[in-house]
């Protein structure tokens, strides 16, 4: 994920983009297991991903529902988005976070 602020350095980022993958940094590390991510950065990543989806007109995110289906590993992951409803007033988007072919987290945005 690109840094939210142009002055942010590598130690302050939660994610970095590497082609089609998002690479988590140590800042996402769970306190229970260093090989997994804690929930808030994952939910933030899903929220960022929905803002990257093109729309017919400028949209504002008003609702984001997230589900953590499995433990989210702290390794490169892939994001998939699908526009479920496209319109000039409302757009509904599904966001999936994948570890290989396994969806580990999901979001639905309005």
N, C-alpha and C positions, 0 to 999 in steps of 0.2 A: 504494500500500500504506500503510495507516495506520502512523504512527510506532510503533515497538516500545515506546518509553518516552514517558510523557506530557510529559516535559520536552524531548524532542528538537525541534530547530528545523529549518527548511527546509534548512540547509546539511548537516545530519547524516543526512537521509533519502535512501534510494536511489530510492524510488518514491513517487508520490502518486496517489491515486485521483481520477479525473475521470469521474464517472458510471460507465459500464461499462468504461472504459479505465484502464490503469495507465500513468502518465507517468514515464519514467525521468529522474533528475536527472543532473547532471554527474558525480556520484560513481560512476555505472555505466560511464563512458566507458572504452573500450579504449585501451591505450597504443599500439596499432598504427594505429587509425583513429578519430578523434574522433566520427565519425558512427555508430559501432557500440558495442555493450556488451561488456564482458568477461564471462566465463562465471560466476564465483561469484555475482554479484548475480542473474543469471537463474535459476540453480539455487535460490538462496534464495527468489526470488519464487515459483517452482513449489512449493517446500516450504510457504511461507505459504499459497498458494492451496488446497492440499489440506486444511489445517487449517480452512478456512472452509466446507467441504462438510458439510452436516448429516448426522448419523448417528442410528441408533436409540438407541444408548447412547453415552456418552462413550468416544472411541477415543484410542489413542496411536499416533502414527506410528512404525513400526518399520523400514520400508524405503522408500526413495525412489530410483528409478532415473531419471536424466535423460539426454536426448539433445538436442544442439544440432544441428538439421537443417541450418540455414543460419546465415549471419552475422545476428546479432540487431541490428536497427537501433535507434538511440537516438531513438525517437519513440514516441508513444502506441501501445500494443498492447492486444489483447483476450485475456482468459483464458476458456477453455471447460473445464468439468469434466464428467465422466460417471462415474457409479457403475457399475462393472462387476459387482460382487458386494456385496450389502448383507446384513448379518447382525448378530447380537448379539455375536459374538466376532471376526469378521473382516469388514472392508470393503475392497474394492479399488477404487481411483479412478484414472482417467486424467485428465491435465491437459494441455491444449494452449495454447501461447502463439502468437497469430496477429498477423501484420502484414497487415491487410486480410483477404484470404481465404487467405493463405499461412501454413501452420504453420511457425514458425521454431524452436520448441523443444517438447519433449514430456516428460512425466513419467508414471511409473506408481508408485502408492503402495499400501502395504499397511498 
